[in-house]
């Protein structure tokens, strides 16, 4: 069995970007012919690239059959890493090209979903109009990924809640308040009720966010447990708000979620915020920046703009 060190050295010595591009393109299209057309090569050339990569990795990466080409189990294991490597290279090239223009500044932003839906979605159209010389690159990240971005310095500005453990070389400033809200579809019987109690909410069926989320934990401890109901929910849990919205609109279901995430759907009328007798505050969403950030960087310009925008349009 080839060790990881030997395989890595072999790829570094003999593999080319064309090999990786061929693997990703063939897997995406399921066809040597289609990949060849997209890459501007002949079919034999693409076939040879795949064969060479299989020799370098010492394993079969694709099944060939009459209906096309599909990755083997080993191919599927390798594919995400090849895609990520090519994506990082593409991002690096983009940043390099932008850097060739001395008038263009770039800011790399890592943001949790609440910051994207609750703030960036509203603020960036105005920002990009006012600051056309600043290029903004936004990467959506979970709370765990925010920590990794802080450690790697692969972002100039992070928009998230303040970490439990704050690195000494980073600073946090609050931008916008947040809270948990209970929502339903427009046709739900509780949509027009006022001052709903925890007991009334406990009698309803709920959609669930994953167990690791604060919304899920507080739903169970502050609503369902207090109402004497611990099983009043559907056995479907997801982070996809497209799925959640579809379920809420189709059936008599409720959802507890951060206002920052759900705001666009409330503004659009797809979902209705319930009038609760109690509130469920959340830690605010803020900006994280390295303490040693340069004087008037693009990140600081964007941070200041977001602070002003959030205070004037909560």
Backbone bond lengths (Angstrom), bond angles and torsions (degrees), N, CA, C in turn:
res aa  C-N    CA-C-N  psi(-1)  N-CA   C-N-CA  omega(-1)  CA-C   N-CA-C  phi
1 X - - - 1.465 - - 1.527 109.99 -
2 X 1.330 117.63 129.91 1.451 122.63 -178.76 1.522 110.49 -71.42
3 X 1.344 117.37 130.56 1.461 120.03 178.69 1.522 109.72 -75.69
4 X 1.331 115.98 160.55 1.462 120.53 -178.90 1.522 111.01 -64.05
5 X 1.337 117.10 -36.01 1.463 120.29 -179.60 1.529 110.50 -65.91
6 X 1.336 116.58 -44.68 1.468 120.72 179.55 1.521 110.59 -63.49
7 X 1.343 116.38 -44.19 1.464 119.94 -179.16 1.524 110.81 -64.68
8 X 1.325 116.95 -42.02 1.467 120.24 179.77 1.527 110.39 -62.01
9 X 1.326 117.25 -45.45 1.469 120.46 179.77 1.523 111.07 -63.65
10 X 1.327 116.54 -37.19 1.467 120.41 179.70 1.528 110.32 -65.36
11 X 1.342 116.09 -43.23 1.460 119.82 179.13 1.521 111.15 -66.13
12 X 1.330 116.43 -41.14 1.459 119.84 179.24 1.530 111.34 -63.03
13 X 1.313 116.81 -34.67 1.459 121.00 -176.53 1.526 112.59 -81.24
14 X 1.350 117.07 -35.19 1.458 118.46 -169.07 1.534 115.42 -122.98
15 X 1.321 118.09 -20.05 1.467 119.61 -178.18 1.523 110.11 -79.81
16 X 1.333 114.83 147.98 1.455 121.41 176.15 1.527 109.30 -120.12
17 X 1.318 116.05 162.76 1.465 119.77 179.59 1.524 110.56 -59.34
18 X 1.335 116.68 -31.42 1.470 120.02 178.64 1.525 111.05 -60.09
19 X 1.330 117.46 -36.22 1.466 120.11 177.71 1.535 110.18 -60.01
20 X 1.330 115.69 -47.00 1.462 120.13 -177.44 1.526 111.25 -69.23
21 X 1.334 116.17 -38.87 1.460 119.90 177.51 1.526 110.39 -62.45
22 X 1.329 116.34 -41.17 1.460 119.78 179.71 1.520 110.92 -63.64
23 X 1.330 116.74 -43.38 1.464 119.51 -179.41 1.516 111.51 -61.28
24 X 1.338 116.89 -46.80 1.466 120.96 -178.74 1.522 110.99 -65.36
25 X 1.320 117.38 -42.32 1.463 121.11 -176.42 1.526 111.48 -69.75
26 X 1.338 117.53 -42.23 1.464 120.33 178.20 1.530 110.06 -63.76
27 X 1.336 116.99 -42.27 1.462 120.05 178.92 1.525 111.25 -63.48
28 X 1.320 116.96 -39.29 1.463 121.57 -179.12 1.526 112.11 -67.13
29 X 1.335 116.46 -44.20 1.466 120.85 -174.43 1.525 112.85 -92.56
30 X 1.346 117.29 -19.01 1.457 120.40 -178.63 1.506 113.58 67.31
31 X 1.338 115.21 24.32 1.470 118.84 -174.50 1.525 109.94 -154.90
32 X 1.348 116.02 131.34 1.460 120.73 173.84 1.528 109.76 -66.56
33 X 1.318 115.96 -41.48 1.460 120.49 -179.50 1.523 110.62 -62.06
34 X 1.327 116.43 -48.15 1.463 119.92 -179.94 1.516 111.89 -61.95
35 X 1.337 116.68 -41.44 1.460 120.64 179.12 1.526 110.81 -63.51
36 X 1.337 115.67 -41.05 1.464 119.68 179.96 1.531 110.70 -61.73
37 X 1.323 116.98 -43.77 1.465 121.02 179.19 1.524 111.23 -62.73
38 X 1.325 116.57 -42.67 1.463 120.18 -178.01 1.525 111.40 -69.29
39 X 1.333 117.23 -35.78 1.459 121.22 -177.66 1.521 112.83 -86.58
40 X 1.341 117.02 -9.28 1.460 120.06 -178.95 1.515 112.73 74.92
41 X 1.342 116.90 30.36 1.460 122.21 179.60 1.520 109.79 -120.80
42 X 1.323 116.39 172.68 1.459 120.79 173.76 1.532 109.05 -84.17
43 X 1.328 115.74 160.47 1.472 119.17 177.27 1.527 111.75 -60.66
44 X 1.354 119.40 -44.57 1.472 118.75 177.87 1.534 112.58 -58.73
45 X 1.341 116.49 -34.80 1.463 119.31 -179.26 1.528 111.04 -66.20
46 X 1.339 117.22 -42.07 1.464 120.97 178.56 1.521 110.35 -67.73
47 X 1.338 116.02 -41.78 1.468 120.19 177.57 1.520 110.23 -58.73
48 X 1.330 116.93 -41.58 1.463 121.12 179.78 1.533 110.82 -66.24
49 X 1.333 117.98 -39.30 1.470 121.12 178.52 1.525 111.07 -61.12
50 X 1.328 116.13 -43.56 1.461 120.01 179.44 1.525 110.37 -66.02
51 X 1.347 116.54 -42.49 1.467 120.77 179.81 1.526 110.85 -63.12
52 X 1.332 116.99 -40.66 1.456 120.42 178.85 1.530 111.15 -65.15
53 X 1.339 117.02 -40.45 1.471 120.28 179.02 1.524 110.92 -66.39
54 X 1.329 116.38 -35.79 1.464 119.70 177.13 1.525 110.90 -67.13
55 X 1.329 116.52 -36.00 1.466 118.77 176.75 1.528 110.79 -68.14
56 X 1.327 116.81 -39.01 1.456 120.40 -179.97 1.531 112.04 -66.60
57 X 1.327 116.00 -38.28 1.474 119.70 179.84 1.520 112.45 -87.30
58 X 1.332 115.46 -10.21 1.469 121.50 179.25 1.528 111.52 59.83
59 X 1.351 116.43 38.70 1.470 119.72 176.20 1.526 109.08 -157.19
60 X 1.329 115.38 160.51 1.457 120.79 177.55 1.523 108.56 -82.26
61 X 1.321 116.72 125.69 1.464 121.55 -176.81 1.523 112.74 -101.79
62 X 1.356 117.18 -20.51 1.463 120.43 -177.16 1.530 110.47 -138.37
63 X 1.332 114.91 148.53 1.457 122.52 167.90 1.526 107.31 -96.16
64 X 1.318 117.71 132.65 1.458 121.80 175.20 1.523 108.43 -107.01
65 X 1.324 116.41 129.78 1.461 120.73 177.33 1.520 108.98 -147.75
66 X 1.337 116.83 175.95 1.461 121.07 -174.25 1.525 112.79 -61.04
67 X 1.329 117.17 -30.94 1.466 120.71 -176.21 1.523 113.11 -89.17
68 X 1.326 118.76 0.86 1.452 120.24 177.70 1.520 112.19 140.45
69 X 1.312 115.29 -154.55 1.463 122.25 -176.62 1.520 109.09 -133.66
70 X 1.327 116.61 132.05 1.473 118.92 179.38 1.523 109.70 -136.38
71 X 1.342 116.92 151.67 1.462 120.44 -176.64 1.529 112.19 -68.06
72 X 1.309 115.42 146.09 1.467 120.97 171.39 1.531 107.74 -77.43
73 X 1.325 116.28 177.30 1.462 119.90 178.13 1.522 110.66 -61.02
74 X 1.334 117.29 -40.50 1.460 120.48 177.89 1.526 110.64 -67.87
75 X 1.317 115.74 -37.00 1.464 119.27 176.78 1.513 111.95 -62.23
76 X 1.332 116.13 -40.35 1.463 120.77 178.82 1.526 111.68 -65.68
77 X 1.321 116.42 -31.03 1.470 119.12 177.65 1.526 111.33 -69.74
78 X 1.328 116.23 -36.30 1.459 120.66 -176.60 1.529 112.63 -81.39
79 X 1.326 116.87 -31.41 1.465 121.36 -172.34 1.531 114.61 -53.78
80 X 1.340 120.23 -49.25 1.474 118.99 -176.90 1.520 112.59 -58.65
81 X 1.326 116.92 -35.67 1.462 120.03 -178.68 1.528 111.00 -71.86
82 X 1.331 116.41 -37.07 1.461 119.99 176.70 1.526 110.00 -66.52
83 X 1.341 116.33 -43.49 1.469 119.79 177.95 1.526 110.72 -59.91
84 X 1.341 116.54 -45.91 1.463 120.49 -178.76 1.528 110.84 -61.47
85 X 1.337 116.39 -42.14 1.466 119.96 -179.36 1.526 110.78 -62.76
86 X 1.337 117.09 -42.67 1.457 120.32 179.11 1.531 110.92 -68.22
87 X 1.340 116.97 -35.57 1.467 120.43 179.08 1.526 110.86 -66.40
88 X 1.340 116.29 -40.92 1.464 120.39 177.55 1.526 110.16 -63.08
89 X 1.335 116.46 -42.24 1.460 120.51 178.05 1.526 110.97 -62.25
90 X 1.341 116.63 -43.80 1.460 120.29 179.23 1.519 111.09 -61.45
91 X 1.345 116.06 -43.44 1.459 120.12 179.19 1.532 110.26 -62.73
92 X 1.336 116.01 -41.08 1.456 119.51 178.76 1.515 112.53 -62.94
93 X 1.337 116.09 -40.81 1.465 120.31 178.11 1.530 110.13 -64.29
94 X 1.347 116.10 -41.92 1.470 120.01 178.44 1.524 110.80 -58.97
95 X 1.348 115.56 -46.58 1.456 119.43 -179.20 1.533 110.91 -65.57
96 X 1.327 116.54 -37.00 1.464 120.75 178.74 1.522 111.06 -63.47
97 X 1.340 115.83 -45.77 1.463 120.01 -179.24 1.526 110.45 -62.78
98 X 1.331 116.06 -41.61 1.460 118.97 177.92 1.527 110.75 -62.25
99 X 1.335 116.24 -35.84 1.451 120.66 -179.62 1.515 112.99 -68.05
100 X 1.339 117.07 -20.83 1.462 120.00 177.86 1.522 111.94 -68.56
101 X 1.349 114.96 -23.44 1.463 120.01 177.27 1.519 108.24 -90.78
102 X 1.316 117.70 107.38 1.460 121.48 -175.25 1.518 112.94 -65.10
103 X 1.343 117.60 -17.66 1.466 120.32 179.67 1.518 112.14 -87.75
104 X 1.329 118.87 -11.27 1.462 122.50 -175.49 1.528 111.31 -99.08
105 X 1.315 116.86 127.68 1.460 122.53 174.60 1.523 108.51 -106.77
106 X 1.311 116.19 150.49 1.463 121.44 -177.26 1.517 110.12 -126.13
107 X 1.335 116.08 140.69 1.457 121.00 173.88 1.520 108.49 -130.84
108 X 1.329 115.77 126.01 1.462 122.12 178.00 1.520 107.89 -95.34
109 X 1.328 116.01 121.35 1.457 121.48 -175.03 1.525 109.99 -115.17
110 X 1.322 116.20 129.12 1.457 121.52 170.16 1.517 107.50 -108.77
111 X 1.326 118.54 129.41 1.467 120.46 -172.60 1.518 111.32 -143.12
112 X 1.328 115.85 139.47 1.459 120.20 172.37 1.524 108.95 -73.09
113 X 1.314 116.25 164.87 1.468 120.58 -174.49 1.521 111.71 -59.97
114 X 1.346 116.91 -37.39 1.455 119.60 -179.99 1.515 112.18 -62.85
115 X 1.336 117.58 -37.59 1.458 121.28 178.34 1.524 111.08 -69.60
116 X 1.326 116.57 -36.07 1.470 120.16 178.81 1.523 110.46 -68.55
117 X 1.346 116.89 -52.02 1.461 120.32 -177.10 1.522 112.58 -71.57
118 X 1.346 115.63 -39.58 1.452 118.57 -173.33 1.511 114.80 -85.71
119 X 1.341 118.11 -19.50 1.461 119.24 -174.75 1.529 113.42 -133.87
120 X 1.328 117.83 -58.43 1.459 120.07 -174.72 1.526 112.30 -61.12
121 X 1.330 115.83 -40.38 1.465 119.40 -179.07 1.521 111.67 -58.05
122 X 1.328 116.63 -33.67 1.461 120.83 -179.46 1.529 112.28 -88.20
123 X 1.341 116.49 -34.25 1.457 119.85 -170.39 1.521 114.82 -89.34
124 X 1.333 118.10 -33.05 1.465 119.80 -172.11 1.534 114.81 -63.57
125 X 1.346 120.08 -36.21 1.471 117.13 177.68 1.528 112.45 -56.87
126 X 1.332 116.48 -42.47 1.470 119.85 178.81 1.520 110.76 -70.08
127 X 1.341 117.09 -41.16 1.464 120.50 -178.38 1.525 111.11 -61.92
128 X 1.325 117.44 -48.70 1.464 120.07 -177.58 1.527 111.59 -64.88
129 X 1.327 116.50 -27.82 1.467 119.49 176.45 1.526 110.90 -72.91
130 X 1.330 116.48 -40.24 1.464 120.62 -178.66 1.523 112.57 -77.33
131 X 1.343 116.76 -29.48 1.463 120.79 -176.65 1.534 109.83 -125.23
132 X 1.329 117.52 68.63 1.472 119.72 -177.30 1.526 113.41 -65.68
133 X 1.333 117.66 -15.19 1.468 120.52 -179.33 1.523 111.97 -87.37
134 X 1.356 117.88 0.63 1.464 121.09 179.54 1.528 109.18 -110.57
135 X 1.322 115.93 122.49 1.459 122.01 176.64 1.525 108.66 -93.77
136 X 1.331 116.94 125.89 1.463 122.48 -178.27 1.519 109.32 -108.64
137 X 1.329 116.58 122.40 1.463 122.72 177.18 1.526 107.92 -112.15
138 X 1.346 117.27 114.82 1.458 122.19 -174.27 1.517 110.58 -107.59
139 X 1.316 116.19 129.94 1.460 123.07 175.81 1.523 108.76 -120.49
140 X 1.334 116.84 120.59 1.470 119.64 176.64 1.525 109.06 -73.73
141 X 1.317 116.91 138.70 1.459 121.33 -176.06 1.516 110.68 -144.77
142 X 1.325 116.27 149.42 1.456 121.49 172.11 1.525 108.34 -80.29
143 X 1.338 116.32 172.33 1.459 119.97 178.14 1.528 110.74 -59.46
144 X 1.331 116.72 -38.28 1.457 120.60 178.88 1.531 110.84 -65.74
145 X 1.326 117.25 -40.07 1.460 120.91 -179.66 1.521 111.74 -70.23
146 X 1.332 116.30 -28.65 1.462 119.61 175.77 1.520 109.74 -60.52
147 X 1.339 116.68 -42.40 1.461 120.63 177.64 1.518 111.79 -60.65
148 X 1.328 116.36 -40.39 1.466 120.32 179.15 1.525 110.94 -66.97
149 X 1.330 117.60 -37.65 1.461 121.01 178.64 1.528 110.98 -67.02
150 X 1.328 116.19 -34.92 1.460 119.57 176.38 1.526 110.40 -65.07
151 X 1.323 115.76 -43.66 1.469 120.08 -177.45 1.521 111.84 -67.28
152 X 1.329 116.65 -37.04 1.470 120.68 -175.61 1.518 113.34 -89.08
153 X 1.339 116.93 -13.98 1.470 122.25 -175.62 1.531 111.47 60.21
154 X 1.341 116.30 32.98 1.458 120.19 178.98 1.528 111.69 -88.80
155 X 1.320 117.08 16.19 1.462 122.13 175.40 1.524 108.23 -145.41
156 X 1.333 115.86 146.98 1.461 121.16 178.66 1.522 111.55 -91.51
157 X 1.331 115.79 -25.84 1.461 121.89 -178.14 1.520 108.30 -145.68
158 X 1.325 116.84 129.87 1.457 121.95 178.73 1.522 109.33 -116.47
159 X 1.318 116.59 134.75 1.462 122.16 179.42 1.517 108.01 -115.80
160 X 1.321 116.18 108.82 1.464 120.96 -173.73 1.523 108.61 -164.36
161 X 1.339 115.78 -178.85 1.463 120.09 172.52 1.531 108.44 -81.10
162 X 1.307 116.89 155.73 1.456 121.20 -177.97 1.521 109.73 -63.29
163 X 1.329 118.27 127.29 1.470 121.06 -179.63 1.526 111.23 -63.31
164 X 1.334 115.91 151.38 1.463 120.13 176.03 1.526 111.02 -60.72
165 X 1.334 115.44 -38.53 1.460 120.73 175.82 1.521 107.49 -114.13
166 X 1.323 115.97 113.57 1.461 121.14 -174.46 1.528 110.26 -95.14
167 X 1.330 118.35 116.27 1.466 120.22 176.68 1.525 111.18 -57.84
168 X 1.313 116.96 141.02 1.452 121.66 -176.27 1.519 113.42 -62.61
169 X 1.335 116.42 -29.48 1.464 119.35 -175.64 1.532 113.36 -87.18
170 X 1.342 116.88 4.92 1.458 121.32 178.58 1.522 110.21 -118.36
171 X 1.339 116.62 152.95 1.461 121.69 175.60 1.528 109.28 -125.29
172 X 1.335 115.26 149.72 1.456 121.57 -178.07 1.520 109.36 -122.23
173 X 1.333 116.56 136.55 1.463 121.49 173.33 1.520 108.80 -135.05
174 X 1.316 116.26 131.97 1.466 121.79 -176.58 1.527 110.62 -69.50
175 X 1.331 115.87 140.39 1.458 121.68 178.85 1.528 112.40 -114.88
176 X 1.329 116.87 -45.53 1.470 119.53 -175.17 1.521 111.07 -147.12
177 X 1.327 115.79 140.85 1.453 121.36 176.72 1.528 109.69 -74.96
178 X 1.312 115.39 158.93 1.455 119.97 -179.26 1.521 109.44 -147.20
179 X 1.306 116.38 162.19 1.456 121.91 177.91 1.520 109.25 -158.47
180 X 1.317 115.33 162.24 1.458 120.29 173.62 1.520 109.12 -85.96
181 X 1.319 116.78 135.95 1.462 121.30 178.63 1.526 108.86 -127.35
182 X 1.314 115.41 147.77 1.463 121.23 174.59 1.520 107.87 -95.87
183 X 1.340 116.53 130.33 1.459 120.91 -176.82 1.522 110.39 -129.88
184 X 1.328 114.42 161.48 1.470 121.46 178.39 1.512 108.85 -150.32
185 X 1.321 116.21 176.09 1.449 120.88 174.90 1.514 110.61 -76.90
186 X 1.339 117.93 159.55 1.471 121.54 -176.84 1.521 114.05 -58.01
187 X 1.329 118.39 -24.74 1.469 120.26 -176.25 1.526 113.71 -95.56
188 X 1.324 117.77 3.64 1.462 120.69 -179.29 1.535 109.58 -67.61
189 X 1.356 118.95 138.13 1.471 121.60 -178.76 1.525 114.38 -57.95
190 X 1.331 118.03 -25.83 1.463 120.40 -178.21 1.533 112.82 -87.84
191 X 1.316 117.51 -2.05 1.465 120.79 -173.13 1.522 112.58 -60.61
192 X 1.326 117.40 -29.89 1.468 120.15 -176.70 1.522 112.84 -108.20
193 X 1.332 117.41 4.77 1.469 120.95 -179.96 1.521 110.86 -79.51
194 X 1.336 117.02 150.25 1.466 121.97 179.95 1.528 110.35 -113.34
195 X 1.343 115.67 147.56 1.452 121.21 174.12 1.512 114.60 60.04
196 X 1.317 117.76 46.28 1.459 120.83 -177.13 1.526 111.20 -67.69
197 X 1.335 116.19 135.65 1.464 121.52 -179.12 1.522 110.83 -87.68
198 X 1.339 115.84 165.94 1.454 120.61 177.73 1.525 110.57 -64.37
199 X 1.338 117.62 -32.75 1.460 120.41 179.20 1.528 110.64 -65.37
200 X 1.333 116.10 -42.51 1.468 119.04 178.60 1.526 110.91 -64.05
201 X 1.316 115.90 -39.89 1.466 119.16 179.28 1.525 111.15 -67.31
202 X 1.341 116.40 -35.83 1.454 120.51 -179.12 1.509 113.37 -66.06
203 X 1.329 117.13 -21.51 1.466 120.79 179.14 1.525 112.94 -81.05
204 X 1.331 116.41 -7.94 1.458 120.63 -177.06 1.528 111.67 -94.97
205 X 1.320 115.99 164.93 1.465 121.87 176.09 1.521 108.62 -94.31
206 X 1.339 115.24 141.54 1.451 121.09 -172.87 1.525 112.21 -121.31
207 X 1.333 115.09 147.71 1.449 121.73 165.19 1.517 107.54 -87.34
208 X 1.336 117.16 153.29 1.457 120.51 -173.24 1.518 112.71 -119.76
209 X 1.337 114.75 139.21 1.450 121.04 163.64 1.525 107.69 -87.35
210 X 1.336 119.56 165.94 1.466 120.84 -178.07 1.533 112.56 -57.73
211 X 1.350 117.51 153.54 1.470 122.11 -177.19 1.520 114.40 -57.35
212 X 1.336 118.29 -26.84 1.461 121.03 -177.02 1.521 113.04 -75.03
213 X 1.334 118.20 -14.19 1.458 120.81 -176.39 1.523 110.92 -80.61
214 X 1.334 115.24 148.49 1.470 119.79 177.87 1.519 110.93 -65.16
215 X 1.328 117.46 -33.12 1.463 121.11 178.89 1.525 110.74 -60.29
216 X 1.316 117.33 -43.93 1.466 121.30 179.56 1.533 110.82 -65.25
217 X 1.312 117.16 -44.86 1.463 121.08 -177.72 1.530 111.52 -64.12
218 X 1.332 116.61 -41.00 1.470 119.46 -178.92 1.526 112.05 -76.62
219 X 1.319 117.23 -28.64 1.466 119.83 173.24 1.521 109.73 -60.04
220 X 1.324 115.96 -46.80 1.460 119.84 -175.96 1.524 112.21 -71.89
221 X 1.338 118.35 -39.60 1.466 120.86 -174.43 1.524 113.35 -86.96
222 X 1.339 117.55 -34.14 1.462 120.05 -173.62 1.519 114.28 -102.49
223 X 1.317 116.92 -12.48 1.475 118.94 179.74 1.520 111.03 -120.50
224 X 1.335 116.78 -64.10 1.464 119.15 -173.53 1.529 112.27 -67.45
225 X 1.327 117.58 -46.63 1.465 119.31 -179.64 1.519 111.59 -63.82
226 X 1.321 117.16 -42.19 1.463 120.48 -179.75 1.523 112.09 -66.36
227 X 1.337 115.49 -30.53 1.470 118.94 179.80 1.520 111.93 -85.31
228 X 1.340 116.56 -4.53 1.461 119.65 -179.59 1.498 113.75 83.37
229 X 1.317 116.91 17.78 1.467 121.14 179.54 1.519 108.22 -124.77
230 X 1.303 117.52 126.59 1.457 120.47 178.79 1.528 112.93 -119.89
231 X 1.340 117.85 -4.04 1.466 120.36 -176.64 1.529 112.46 -123.46
232 X 1.323 117.79 15.05 1.457 120.33 -174.92 1.526 111.25 -85.21
233 X 1.338 116.20 63.53 1.450 119.34 177.43 1.518 109.84 -152.84
234 X 1.325 114.47 160.75 1.459 121.44 179.29 1.527 109.27 -81.48
235 X 1.315 116.06 145.84 1.464 121.04 179.79 1.523 109.84 -83.23
236 X 1.315 114.82 57.12 1.449 122.17 174.86 1.518 107.01 -144.68
237 X 1.311 117.27 117.24 1.455 121.09 178.70 1.514 108.85 -126.78
238 X 1.331 115.77 134.54 1.454 120.36 -174.74 1.515 109.79 -157.11
239 X 1.352 116.23 156.75 1.451 122.12 171.13 1.526 111.68 -93.90
240 X 1.322 116.89 -5.19 1.455 120.86 -178.38 1.522 110.23 -77.59
241 X 1.335 117.27 111.68 1.456 119.32 -179.28 1.515 111.79 -77.23
242 X 1.316 118.33 -15.63 1.465 119.92 172.57 1.531 109.54 -66.46
243 X 1.343 116.53 -42.60 1.465 120.78 177.38 1.524 110.25 -67.74
244 X 1.332 117.07 -45.83 1.464 120.97 -179.59 1.523 110.98 -59.84
245 X 1.330 116.75 -45.16 1.455 120.17 -179.99 1.524 111.10 -61.85
246 X 1.319 116.89 -42.95 1.459 120.48 179.71 1.525 111.20 -61.15
247 X 1.343 116.88 -43.05 1.462 120.90 179.01 1.523 111.46 -65.18
248 X 1.318 116.90 -42.87 1.465 120.98 -178.27 1.529 111.67 -65.80
249 X 1.306 116.50 -34.88 1.457 119.90 -179.65 1.527 111.89 -76.25
250 X 1.331 116.21 -27.21 1.467 120.34 -174.88 1.528 113.10 -89.44
251 X 1.346 117.36 -28.79 1.458 119.78 -172.92 1.519 112.17 -133.30
252 X 1.332 115.44 171.72 1.464 121.82 179.47 1.532 108.23 -83.22
253 X 1.341 115.43 83.18 1.450 122.20 -176.57 1.516 110.04 -135.64
254 X 1.342 115.46 155.71 1.456 122.06 176.06 1.526 109.55 -120.88
255 X 1.324 116.00 162.25 1.463 122.14 177.69 1.519 108.71 -143.70
256 X 1.329 116.38 135.43 1.462 122.22 172.21 1.521 107.38 -104.62
257 X 1.336 116.80 121.35 1.462 120.70 -174.77 1.522 109.84 -152.35
258 X 1.342 117.94 159.53 1.464 120.34 177.01 1.526 111.67 -61.86
259 X 1.327 116.40 137.81 1.461 121.36 177.34 1.517 110.74 -59.43
260 X 1.318 117.35 -36.89 1.464 120.72 -178.99 1.523 111.97 -58.08
261 X 1.323 116.86 -37.33 1.463 120.65 -178.75 1.522 111.23 -79.40
262 X 1.316 116.65 -38.49 1.456 121.52 -171.43 1.528 112.64 -87.14
263 X 1.341 117.58 -11.51 1.466 122.08 -172.57 1.533 114.03 -51.26
264 X 1.364 119.77 -49.23 1.472 118.33 -177.87 1.522 113.24 -58.34
265 X 1.325 117.55 -32.99 1.460 120.88 -178.99 1.516 111.71 -76.58
266 X 1.331 116.42 -27.25 1.461 119.92 174.06 1.523 110.08 -72.92
267 X 1.328 116.15 -44.46 1.466 120.22 -179.99 1.517 111.39 -63.16
268 X 1.334 116.44 -32.81 1.456 120.22 -179.71 1.515 113.90 -84.48
269 X 1.330 117.82 -6.84 1.461 121.04 178.41 1.513 115.06 82.07
270 X 1.347 117.36 3.82 1.464 119.04 179.61 1.529 111.08 -70.18
271 X 1.343 116.55 -31.48 1.457 121.89 178.86 1.522 109.54 -128.82
272 X 1.337 115.94 158.33 1.454 122.39 -179.26 1.523 109.33 -119.24
273 X 1.334 116.13 133.94 1.460 120.59 176.43 1.527 109.32 -84.26
274 X 1.323 116.30 127.72 1.459 120.57 179.75 1.523 110.58 -76.24
275 X 1.331 115.82 147.77 1.466 122.43 177.20 1.527 107.89 -89.38
276 X 1.338 116.86 104.03 1.457 121.82 -174.88 1.523 111.28 -99.03
277 X 1.335 115.60 151.14 1.459 120.95 176.87 1.528 110.84 -74.71
278 X 1.348 117.78 -20.40 1.459 122.13 179.65 1.520 110.19 -123.71
279 X 1.328 115.16 157.70 1.465 120.22 177.41 1.519 109.79 -110.09
280 X 1.333 115.99 159.10 1.459 122.29 -178.46 1.529 108.90 -131.45
281 X 1.348 117.58 80.12 1.469 120.09 -177.62 1.519 112.76 -66.57
282 X 1.327 115.39 149.35 1.455 123.41 175.52 1.527 109.01 -120.58
283 X 1.319 116.29 160.46 1.456 120.20 173.40 1.526 108.82 -61.56
284 X 1.325 117.71 142.96 1.468 120.21 -177.90 1.526 112.26 -66.97
285 X 1.317 115.12 158.38 1.465 121.72 172.33 1.523 107.41 -92.30
286 X 1.314 116.09 134.22 1.453 119.39 -177.18 1.514 112.59 -140.11
287 X 1.326 115.10 -172.71 1.458 122.81 -178.85 1.518 110.22 -106.85
288 X 1.307 116.30 132.52 1.462 123.38 175.28 1.522 108.23 -111.79
289 X 1.340 115.29 127.11 1.465 120.22 178.95 1.518 109.85 -139.93
290 X 1.328 118.02 149.80 1.461 120.15 174.54 1.527 110.62 -62.89
291 X 1.309 117.17 138.79 1.459 121.41 179.52 1.521 111.43 -61.83
292 X 1.331 115.88 -31.90 1.461 119.24 -177.12 1.525 113.06 -89.82
293 X 1.349 117.62 18.81 1.464 120.55 179.47 1.525 110.47 -60.40
294 X 1.323 115.34 147.24 1.460 120.90 -177.56 1.525 111.70 -63.40
295 X 1.353 115.22 161.54 1.458 122.48 -174.52 1.512 115.81 -47.83
296 X 1.325 118.52 -77.52 1.462 121.37 -176.49 1.519 109.07 -112.93
297 X 1.322 115.39 66.55 1.454 120.78 -178.80 1.520 110.39 -79.84
298 X 1.343 114.96 165.64 1.467 119.78 176.44 1.519 110.63 -61.88
299 X 1.342 116.78 -35.55 1.459 120.26 179.11 1.520 111.46 -63.22
300 X 1.331 117.37 -39.72 1.463 120.27 -179.78 1.523 111.38 -71.20
301 X 1.327 116.51 -34.89 1.464 119.81 176.08 1.528 109.71 -62.95
302 X 1.347 116.54 -45.31 1.464 120.57 179.68 1.529 110.74 -66.00
303 X 1.325 117.19 -42.33 1.467 120.49 179.29 1.521 110.86 -59.48
304 X 1.319 117.32 -46.40 1.462 120.94 179.90 1.530 111.15 -63.12
305 X 1.323 115.75 -40.67 1.469 119.33 178.59 1.528 110.72 -62.98
306 X 1.338 116.58 -44.60 1.467 120.01 -179.28 1.522 111.55 -63.67
307 X 1.334 117.10 -38.32 1.461 120.63 177.95 1.520 110.99 -62.45
308 X 1.329 116.43 -44.65 1.471 120.07 179.18 1.525 110.70 -66.75
309 X 1.332 115.99 -40.14 1.467 120.02 -179.13 1.527 110.64 -64.65
310 X 1.340 116.85 -45.39 1.470 120.77 -177.53 1.523 111.32 -65.81
311 X 1.323 117.82 -35.42 1.468 120.01 -179.19 1.528 111.89 -73.46
312 X 1.341 116.39 -30.34 1.462 119.72 -178.57 1.531 113.20 -89.67
313 X 1.354 115.66 -21.70 1.472 119.49 179.99 1.535 109.41 -135.08
314 X 1.340 116.86 70.61 1.482 120.17 -176.69 1.521 111.67 -64.91
